[in-house]
Amino acid sequence: MRSPILRSKRLVLRMPQPQDAPALEHYLSAYEVSSYLTEVPHPYPTGSAVDWIERQHKGISGLNLVITLDSRLIGGIGLKPSSQRELGLFAPSIGYWLAPPFWGKGFMQEAARRLLDWYMPLEPTERISAAAYEDNKRSLKVLSGLGFCEVGRGVVYSPVRGIEVPRIEMELTADIYLGQSAAA
């Protein structure tokens, strides 16, 4: 799948570029960001963003886009292929992060909605999964606002926190999302 450039009212979601590496490393090194992510080390190693960007251009780790506001990188969002394909289920998962100076302004809701508006009609998926730590109220609010519903709870190890953390698992069905988009 060719990587899109997606525009919303205030944001542009696009493929990461080498010039994004310093901002990625800066924001992902912030504990308040990395402590909510399961696959990002803390502190974020110098030079890792360049390697990550190169992997994105090879297309081997799902679809990962940076979120920009007025050409300035403010976060990241992506879709990871289903981990249940061997069971015949196609349920990709969405993940995202936003730099702290941009929290509470509706940017993540806008970015996630734009990505889903593009993706849901394009791919024959019945649902998209997501998970957030139980104490990540902002992320849970974003997911609920998009129509995601809780489907389970569990515990996952947080490498940044160094402990097991309660997690809420959620999913969004295509019928619910496309139905609410049609009603809007």
C-alpha positions in Angstrom: 0.0 0.0 0.0 1.3 3.4 -1.0 1.7 5.8 2.0 -0.9 8.5 1.9 -0.7 12.2 2.6 -3.8 13.0 4.6 -5.0 16.4 5.4 -7.6 17.5 7.9 -8.8 20.9 9.0 -5.6 21.7 10.9 -3.2 18.8 10.4 -1.2 16.9 7.8 -0.5 13.2 8.3 2.4 12.0 6.2 5.3 9.6 5.9 8.2 10.4 8.2 11.2 12.0 6.6 14.9 12.1 7.7 14.5 15.8 8.8 11.8 14.6 11.4 14.4 12.5 13.3 15.4 15.3 15.8 11.8 16.1 16.8 10.9 12.4 17.0 13.8 11.7 19.4 13.1 14.8 21.4 9.4 14.1 22.0 9.8 10.3 22.4 12.4 10.9 25.0 9.9 12.7 27.2 8.8 10.3 30.0 5.2 11.7 29.8 5.0 10.3 26.2 7.0 7.1 26.4 5.4 6.0 29.7 2.2 5.4 27.8 3.8 3.4 24.9 4.6 -0.3 25.0 7.2 -0.4 22.3 9.3 2.8 22.9 12.3 2.7 25.1 13.1 5.4 27.6 15.2 7.4 27.1 14.8 7.1 23.4 18.2 6.2 22.0 20.1 8.8 19.9 20.0 7.7 16.3 17.0 5.4 16.7 14.6 7.8 14.9 16.8 7.6 11.7 16.7 3.8 11.8 12.9 3.8 12.5 12.3 6.2 9.5 14.3 4.0 7.2 12.2 1.0 8.2 9.0 2.9 7.5 10.1 3.6 4.0 10.6 -0.2 3.5 7.0 -0.7 4.5 7.7 -3.7 6.8 6.0 -2.5 10.0 2.5 -1.4 9.1 1.6 2.1 8.2 3.2 4.8 10.4 2.7 8.5 9.8 3.8 11.7 11.5 1.3 14.3 12.5 2.2 17.8 11.6 0.7 21.2 12.4 1.9 24.1 10.2 4.7 21.8 9.0 5.9 21.1 12.5 5.9 17.5 13.8 3.6 17.1 16.8 3.0 13.4 17.0 2.7 10.0 15.3 -0.1 7.7 14.4 -0.2 4.3 12.7 -1.9 1.1 11.9 -0.3 -2.2 12.6 -1.3 -5.4 10.8 -3.5 -7.9 12.5 -1.9 -10.2 15.0 -4.8 -12.7 14.4 -4.4 -13.3 10.7 -3.6 -17.0 11.3 -7.1 -17.3 12.8 -8.6 -15.8 9.7 -9.3 -12.5 11.4 -8.2 -9.2 9.9 -8.2 -6.7 12.7 -5.4 -4.1 12.5 -4.6 -2.0 15.5 -4.3 1.7 15.8 -1.6 3.4 17.9 -0.6 7.0 18.4 1.2 9.5 20.5 1.2 13.3 20.8 3.8 15.7 22.1 2.8 17.2 25.5 2.5 20.9 24.3 -0.3 19.8 22.0 -2.4 17.8 24.5 -6.0 18.8 25.2 -6.5 20.7 21.9 -8.4 17.9 20.0 -5.4 17.2 17.7 -5.3 13.4 18.3 -9.1 13.0 17.8 -8.7 14.9 14.5 -5.7 12.9 13.3 -7.2 9.5 14.2 -10.5 10.4 12.6 -8.7 11.4 9.4 -6.7 8.2 9.3 -9.8 6.1 9.9 -11.8 8.1 7.3 -9.2 7.2 4.8 -8.6 3.6 5.9 -12.0 2.1 6.7 -13.5 2.3 3.2 -10.2 1.3 1.6 -9.5 -2.0 3.4 -12.0 -4.9 3.9 -11.7 -5.0 7.7 -14.5 -5.7 10.1 -12.9 -4.1 13.1 -9.9 -2.2 14.3 -8.4 -2.8 17.7 -6.7 -0.5 20.2 -5.4 -0.7 23.7 -4.5 2.0 26.3 -3.2 1.8 29.8 -6.0 2.2 32.3 -4.4 5.4 33.6 -4.2 7.0 30.1 -7.5 8.9 30.4 -6.7 11.1 27.4 -6.2 8.2 25.0 -9.3 6.4 26.3 -11.3 9.6 25.7 -10.0 9.7 22.1 -10.9 6.1 21.4 -14.3 6.4 22.9 -15.0 9.6 20.9 -14.2 7.6 17.7 -16.7 4.9 18.7 -14.3 2.3 20.1 -15.9 0.1 22.8 -14.2 -1.8 25.6 -13.8 -5.5 24.8 -11.5 -6.6 27.6 -9.0 -5.8 30.2 -5.6 -7.2 30.9 -2.2 -6.4 32.2 0.9 -5.7 30.1 4.5 -5.1 31.0 5.6 -1.5 30.5 9.3 -1.4 29.7 9.5 2.3 30.5 7.7 2.0 33.9 9.4 -1.3 34.6 6.1 -2.8 36.0 3.0 -4.6 34.8 0.3 -2.0 34.0 -3.5 -2.5 33.7 -4.6 -2.1 30.1 -8.1 -1.6 28.5 -8.6 -3.3 25.2 -11.0 -1.7 22.7 -12.3 -2.2 19.3 -14.2 -0.3 16.6 -16.3 -2.1 14.1 -16.5 -0.9 10.5 -20.3 -0.8 10.8 -20.2 1.5 13.8 -17.6 3.8 12.4 -19.0 4.0 8.8 -22.5 4.4 10.3 -21.5 7.4 12.5 -19.5 8.9 9.6 -22.5 8.7 7.3 -24.7 10.3 10.0 -22.3 13.2 10.5 
